[in-house]
Amino acid sequence: MENSLRANPLDIREQYEKQLKDLQEAYGEAMLELRARKKLAALMEREDGN
């Protein structure tokens, strides 16, 4: 606990910023995958209809 009190606020900020960036990238990738799956489902549905 004492070590956390000595932590440099800039180091903590950098850690949080890196974590935020990683989460934003993961979210973006998930959104792209979701869009691709929706497009694939729509194409498959269209093929089944023909």
Contact map, one row per residue, 1 for C-alpha under 8 A:
11111000000000000000000000000000000000000000000000
11111100000000000000000000000000000000000000000000
11111110000000000000000000000000000000000000000000
11111110000000000000000000000000000000000000000000
11111110000000000000000000000000000000000000000000
01111111000000000000000000000000000000000000000000
00111111101100000000000000000000000000000000000000
00000111111100000000000000000000000000000000000000
00000011111110000000000000000000000000000000000000
00000001111111000000000000000000000000000000000000
00000011111111100000000000000000000000000000000000
00000011111111110000000000000000000000000000000000
00000000111111111000000000000000000000000000000000
00000000011111111100000000000000000000000000000000
00000000001111111110000000000000000000000000000000
00000000000111111111000000000000000000000000000000
00000000000011111111100000000000000000000000000000
00000000000001111111110000000000000000000000000000
00000000000000111111111000000000000000000000000000
00000000000000011111111100000000000000000000000000
00000000000000001111111110000000000000000000000000
00000000000000000111111111000000000000000000000000
00000000000000000011111111100000000000000000000000
00000000000000000001111111110000000000000000000000
00000000000000000000111111111000000000000000000000
00000000000000000000011111111100000000000000000000
00000000000000000000001111111110000000000000000000
00000000000000000000000111111111000000000000000000
00000000000000000000000011111111100000000000000000
00000000000000000000000001111111110000000000000000
00000000000000000000000000111111111000000000000000
00000000000000000000000000011111111100000000000000
00000000000000000000000000001111111110000000000000
00000000000000000000000000000111111111000000000000
00000000000000000000000000000011111111100000000000
00000000000000000000000000000001111111110000000000
00000000000000000000000000000000111111111000000000
00000000000000000000000000000000011111111100000000
00000000000000000000000000000000001111111110000000
00000000000000000000000000000000000111111111000000
00000000000000000000000000000000000011111111100000
00000000000000000000000000000000000001111111110000
00000000000000000000000000000000000000111111111000
00000000000000000000000000000000000000011111111100
00000000000000000000000000000000000000001111111110
00000000000000000000000000000000000000000111111111
00000000000000000000000000000000000000000011111111
00000000000000000000000000000000000000000001111111
00000000000000000000000000000000000000000000111111
00000000000000000000000000000000000000000000011111
